Amino acid sequence: MIKYQFTKENNHIQEIKVTGHANYAEHGEDIVCAAVSTAIIVTANAIEVLNLKDKVQLDLDEGYFKLEVNQVDEIVEGLLTNLEYTLNDLEITYSQYIKNQKKEG
């Protein structure tokens, strides 16, 4: 199962963690893992292309993604909120394979 968590303080996303594998299907056939991976990579690439890497710290590996916000930024917040909406939508459709571990600060 993929588990994800958005930690917020004062309504701003401070940290994101995504871990695990969906096990929806075999490796290379798993559309849930592919969707989550794509959403994460699109977000990370947008942060890089928009020259916002100094505002966050990224750690990305197979089955693991962690992002910490170093400096609150409106564009970063928008990108991360979009990622949160995307993962929440995937959880609605594939709740057996992806779960939000909610944490509010």
N, C-alpha and C positions, 0 to 999 in steps of 0.2 A: 504494500500500500504506500502511496505517496502521501506524506504529511507536510502541511505547510502552515506557517505561522507569521503573521504580521504583528509586530510589536509597535504600539503607538503611544506617544506622549503628547498631550495637548492637541489632540486630533491630527498630529503629524506622524507619518510612518517613520520609525527610527531604525527598524531592523526587519529583515525578511529571512526566513529559513525555509528551505524546501529540501526534503530528504526522502530517500527510498525509491522504489520502483513499483509501478502499478500492477504488474503481473496480469494485465488484461489479456495478453496474448504472448506468444514467443518473441524473443528478441528480434527486432527488425519488422515485426508485425504488430507491435503494441501501439495502437493509435492514441491511447491515453498518455503514455510516456512521451510519444512524439509531440502531442499537443502541448503538454507542460514544458517540455524542452524547448519547443519553438517559442512559446510565450516568454520564457526566461531569456533565451538568446536574443530575441527581438528587443527586449527591454535593455539588456546589457549593451547590445550594439548601438541602440539609440543614445544611451548615456555616453558612449565613446564618440560617436559621430557628432554629437552636440557639444563636445568638449566639456563634459560635466564630471569626468572621472575624479577630479580633485574633491568633489562634493560627497563621494561615496567610497566605500571600500568593498571590493568584490572578491569572493572566493567561490570558484566554480570548478567542480569535478564531477565525475560520473556518479549520478545518484545523490549529488549534494550541491546546494547553492545557498550562499549566505551573502547578504548585502547589508552593510551598516551605513547609515547616513551620517556623514561628518558635519555637514552644513545644510540646514533647511534651505530648499530652493524650490520655487514654484514649478519649474519644468520637471525637476526630478520627482516632486510630489505627484504631478500629473501622470508621469510614466509609471510610477509605482502603484498609484491608484488604479490605473488601467490594468496592470498585472494582477492586482488583487481581484478586480471584477472578473477578469478572464478565468482565474483559478476558481473563483466562487461559482461561475457558470459551469465550469467543467465538473465541479463537485456535485452540482444539482443533477447533471446528466449521468455521471459515473460515480455515484456515492460509495459504491463498494470498492473503489480503487483509488480514491483521493479524498482526503479529509483535512478540514481546517482545524488547527489546534489554536483556537482564538486566545489572544492575550492582549488586553488593553491596559495601558498604564495611566 
